[in-house]
Structures are given as C-alpha cells and as structure tokens.
Amino acid sequence: ETGVTQTPRHLVMGMTNKKSLKCEQHLGHNAMYWYKQSAKKPLELMFVYNFKEQTENNSVPSRFSPECPNSSHLFLHLHTLQPEDSALYLCASSQAGSPEYEQYFGPGTRLTVT
Amino acid sequence: GENVEQHPSTLSVQEGDSAVIKCTYSDSASNYFPWYKQELGKRPQLIIDIRSNVGEKKDQRIAVTLNKTAKHFSLHITETQPEDSAVYFCAAPTLSNFGNEKLTFGTGTRLTIIP
C-alpha cells in the first residue's frame, strides 16, 4: 500500500455502539489530520497531530476521541454518536504540521449513524 | 477570525470557456494559499499553490492570482475540459485553538463543464 489508507471504507453504527476508524500513512510524514466532510461543511478540520502530539482540537465533541500512537498511524474512536455525525471522515498527512506542507488525503470512511 | 470565504458555490461553464473561483481571507499574516481539487467520489488533491511573495503563478491551464492588499486570491482555469469537473477548495492559514497555524478550507465550488 502506498500513500494514505483508511479502514473501514464504510461503517454503519447505532448510537450506542463503539467503533474506531483507522488511518495509516506510508509517506514518512510527521503530521496527521482528521477532517469531517458533509454537505453542510465540506471540509471541516477536526484534529491535528504533529510528531504524535495533538496540536489542534477544533472544538470537537468528546464523543470523538483521537489517538496517535506513532507518526504513521491515526485512530478516531467513536462512541455514543448522533445521526448528525453521519459524514465522510477523511484522514490526511503532511511532512510536518505547518500549513505550507501539502496534505495528502486518504479515501475516507463513509460513516452512517442510525 | 478565521474566515475563508469562497465564491461561487456552484459554477457551470461551456467546454473551452474559462472558469474563475474567488476566495477571501481575514488573517493578514497568511502567506500560503493552496487550491485542492476533489473529483466525484475521490479524495482532495493539491493542484496549485501560491506564496505571498508573488502575485501570480501558472501551471499549464490553471493559474492563481493573489491580492494581499485586498486579502483575496483566485483560481483561473482556461480552455476548460470535461475532466475539470470537480469540487475546488481554496485554503489559507489561520490561527488554531492551540495557538498554532492551521489550514482552513473554503466551502468549496462545484464546477461543471458542459460539453
């Protein structure tokens, strides 16, 4: 696998479920991002990790919990979600956390909360 | 504030004509302005960027112009082709909640090329 990969590609979960999204980058980058993409807000930044340290939490509800065990892997743990959380969740990585570095996106996880 | 406003939200042009998408930003310290293209069902990809020390940058049929005084930058696509149909996002650096710089994206423009 090359670039940025995400699993699963599709996920349907009930509001009481707990699930996790996984992102892996094979580019040797040091920064990783979670974005939410929906019709209302097309590309909304959620979290940023730079060298495994969280450097941004864009006022995201606590039912979304990120984890970055190393620079190549990023997780988004989900629990007690709401129907309005249904969206495409995109992971991205860049060489470093500065905005001047190109961000490489994964294919996304299409999440449906029932 | 951390606003990046993008217009129009949708744009249809005849194949062969030009398309222009405009963005404005509020942070005067911003110095890097990328444009990403997202084709239907695919991931966003960087297509061109511009830094604040230049006013224009071209790459074949696409160009970006920057007016720092007015705080706006534009994407220009000439001789449009069907494969240019996509959603285009502008972006600009803004200050994050943690006091760092982050990239804030515009709301996107859905460009449709009419054959």
Interface residues (C-beta under 8 A of the other chain):
Chain A: K41 P42 L43 E44 L45 V48 Q54 T55 E56 N57 N58 S59 L90 G97 S98 P99 E100 E102 Q103 F105 G106 P107 G108
Chain B: N31 Y32 P34 Y36 K42 R43 P44 Q45 L46 D49 R51 V87 F89 A91 P93 S96 N97 F98 N100 E101 K102 L103 T104 F105 T107 G108
